[in-house]
Amino acid sequence: MSTLSSSRRHRRVRYVAASMLLGLTLGGAGIPALADDINEDVADASDDLARADAKVEAAIQRLNAAQQQLPGARQELAAAQSELTQAQQRKAAADVKVAEAIAKVTRAKQQIAETEQQIAFLEQRIGQMAREVYQAGGVNSEMEVLLDSDDPGDFASRLETLRSIAQGNNNTLTDLDSAKAQLNVRLASLKLLEDEAEKAQAEAQKEVDAAAAAKAKADAAKAKIDELVAGRVSALRDAKERKQSVRKQYEQLKAEQDRIAAIARAAAAKAVSGTGGVPANIGPSGLAWPVTGAPVVQNVGPRIHPVYGYRSCHTGTDISAGQGAPIQAAADGVVVSIQNGGPYGLHTLIQHGSGVSSMYAHQSATSVSVGDKVKRGQVIGSVGSTGWVTGPHLHFEVHVNGTPYNPMGWFGGTKAPVRC
């Protein structure tokens, strides 16, 4: 869509079309005014081009500002990644300590199990010793042994047995007490080791979580900067594309300006020589309908463009017809131009004399050539959808001395210039 304002678009659509018709009339009376309008459009386009340049420059500055924020974001990200790496290393070291602590816990549990087995064994041994004492006669003192002995040798033997059992019992009890004390110490140590392992694991995980959060924050900050830069790059690209579009419009208008100047010079030369080559053969109502039986879908006047959405001036009559329908010359005349491109697509201009010209736009094909003399009702082309259109139809214009007139004025309506 053009960067020109609505009024300038209106003027451009109207007068570029007018230039192609008016510049080809022999009289050339409207050419100076038309050239003035084109000159104004060229100046406007030049201003638009300058504004587009400014927008590109502004987009570049915004992009540079965004890119200047990138190093800081990257440094923050690198610091966060370094912190995460260090935390992971500390976590790995802590995992080693945790593994060592778990190994100690495992060994402590094994030692506790061994001590419990030792206690069970000692308790079993004490019971066995008690049974041995009982089997030995239940002796409780040396006096009882002496009184129960048959002779001194029996007394000595039984006394030795009693003392041996008593000593073994005392040793076993001592070992049992020592084993139980050791068990209590090992159980307490086990609890401390388990607490230490859990604490080491929690601290290591806390460090990793904090570092991961810092990295996530840095990632988010960098993503925001990346998004900002991407947006600036997109804006710069759009601004450059816009500038290209405006420059293309400017160049087209400049070319049109040059073309109109050439037409003006040619028209002036013909006027001086008195040769035009076009018969004055149109009377007050001498035009024929260009597409037999086809209805009007839109007449002249202001409208919103159906393709680009801007307000413009519709300077012709749109006639509904199917793709390829034959288009007939509205009157006798000479084909002075056949062009393809721009809003009108493939279009033919016929000069009828007496300052009257007609144009047939959006054709799919033509059946005449520039310079051909045509007769009223002669097929000159086919209906199409070339140019800025949404579907096949014929855009039909009539100009009198370079001014667009309502074509319906030749078909029962009021014959008057188009007013928008």
Helices and strands as residue ranges (DSSP letters): H 6-22, H 31-135, H 142-148, H 152-273, E 296-298, E 301-304, E 311-314, E 317-320, E 326-328, E 333-340, E 346-353, E 356-366, E 373-374, E 379-383, E 393-400, E 403-405, G 407-410
